[in-house]
Amino acid sequence: MDAAHEQIHETAARLRQNIQRVIVGKDDVIDLALIAMLCEGHLLLEDVPGTGKTTLAKTIAASLGCTFRRVQFTPDLLPSDLTGIYYFNQRTSEFEFRPGPVMAQIVLADEINRATPRTQSALLEAMQERQVTVDIATHALPRPFMVMATQNPIELEGTFPLPEAQLDRFLMKVALGYPDAAGESAMLVRFEREDPLDTLASVVGPDDILAMQAGVRQVRVEESVRHYVVAVCRATRAHDDILLGASPRATMALHRVCQARAAIAGRDFVIPDDVKAMSAPVLTHRLVVNPQTRLRGRTPEDVVREVVATVSVPVESV
């Protein structure tokens, strides 16, 4: 392993340790969030209220030392409330741009499915092209740029489900889940006298993150492993239980997150186990399964696991 990838491994370990000062017992979720950051991808946090979705997003932002804005998505939120507006400055007699919260490096879209589709779509250009267009002017977003969105999967009244086009822009969807008994007890002790988030210091800066992102792209993916990534994604398009399979954007996303997972694990090469581990977080939210499949109690996660199990795993030739 060269010096660049060793640096990524060590920095990721420091970030993980820093985030664990606030988030208890969710090491796998923390790693997925770090992987998304290394890929400059966007993260959809879906779980019931009170499991720590917003706290996780704020903790990651504090650890990265990036500019951070939180937007509470509501039905009356307008696209201009996100992107910004041009207003007439009477002092200068000119129109000036007032940037919206999307111009931050890390944006928390809290309860994103409570906003109307018109407002949700205002994020599409920002998430895909790292820019926003207001009136006739295009404004580049700061780098690194990451959207972390939260939504409640059980409360449907007053919500607008995210369309497939927007779901496809999220690199991964992650569910935090409930902590175990030991983790919940440790959480009570940790938050008993103060909120550790109030004193959390940043571990890296924006320039460090950009350097790590460039280093992740240099992680080697052998031809057989690359074909394995393609085979897994293509298998979702031919599965009987799936109406809409993984897009080519999903294939690229799976390839990239495998590179990032290898980097934080201290490797400069991707192995098939990376593909197996990352398939569910990357693919489940992009698939549309048959209604009969849902009626039988099978989830997209179940289907993805079945797809991965049916694809031949590459083996090292002797």
Order of alpha helices (4+ residues) and beta strands (2+ residues): alpha-alpha-beta-alpha-beta-alpha-beta-beta-beta-alpha-beta-beta-beta-alpha-beta-alpha-alpha-alpha-beta-alpha-alpha-beta-alpha-alpha
